[in-house]
Amino acid sequence: FITEPGHYWSYPIGHDTYDEVNLEQLKWLTDSLVYLHQKYQPDLLMMKSHIIDHYNHDFLNQAVKYQEGETEYEACYQSMINCYQIVDQCLGILLDSVDLTTTHVLLVSDHGCVSDEAQVYINDILARAGIVSAEPDPETGKARIDYSRTKALGIPFGGHITINLKGRQQDGIVEPADYEAVQEEITDALLDYRCPLTGKCPFAFVIRKQDAGIFGINEHSEHAGDVLFGVRAGYHIS
């Protein structure tokens, strides 16, 4: 079994080797898909590959800066080209293996990717507004959340901010009567923030949980944040 290679920066290898490993992995997956289809003739067969996502995360920011004749970002630019050639090669193997008059082949993606202008740290923004409190861990030196003084905490992946509510959170400090006031405090902190690199607000929207039905969010859901946000293209939230 050939596992996914993962991100380029996790390995002490060059671009050529990384491309080779990704090609072998995707060819293995494609050959497996062809074998399963021909042997079992299933009604539906699906395969998922993460190669384009890995390349976008690892190389896209550098690749878009490449100018012909320069060398600084050339390897990253070439790797992006190689990535799509790898996918195209394996897609060709798949298409050649099926009868397209009786079989539908769908190539789909669940999301896209754009290059980043700037990095934005959601809990740093909340800390500046006095919503998050943190102190250095004496052993590691890394920031450690002080929940006894933290009103809410952001979860960057997915765009959720959860209020540290009494009776719901283990170390909750926000009184239920103050719930909506803290929601407004969070909203103001995010919309008032300006990225130092661009001078612009990185948030496309900030919305309270009870107003987020337009996004399919149930206000009584236990899995949604109390405030939800989305960022504009070109910003990476951490």
Buried (B, 14 or more C-beta within 10 A) or exposed (E): EEEBBBBBEEEEEEBEEBBBBBBEBBBBBBBEBBEEBEEEEEEEEEBEBBBBBBBBBBBBBBBBEBEEEEEEBBBBBBBBEBBEEBBEEBBEBBEEBBEEEEEEEEEEEEEEEBBBBEEBEBBBBBBEBEBBBBEEEEEEEEBBBEBEBBBBBBEBEEBBBBBBBBEBBEEBBBEEEBBEEBBEBBBEBBEEBEBEEBEBBBBEBBBBBBEBEEEEBEEEEEEBBBBBBEBBEBBBBE
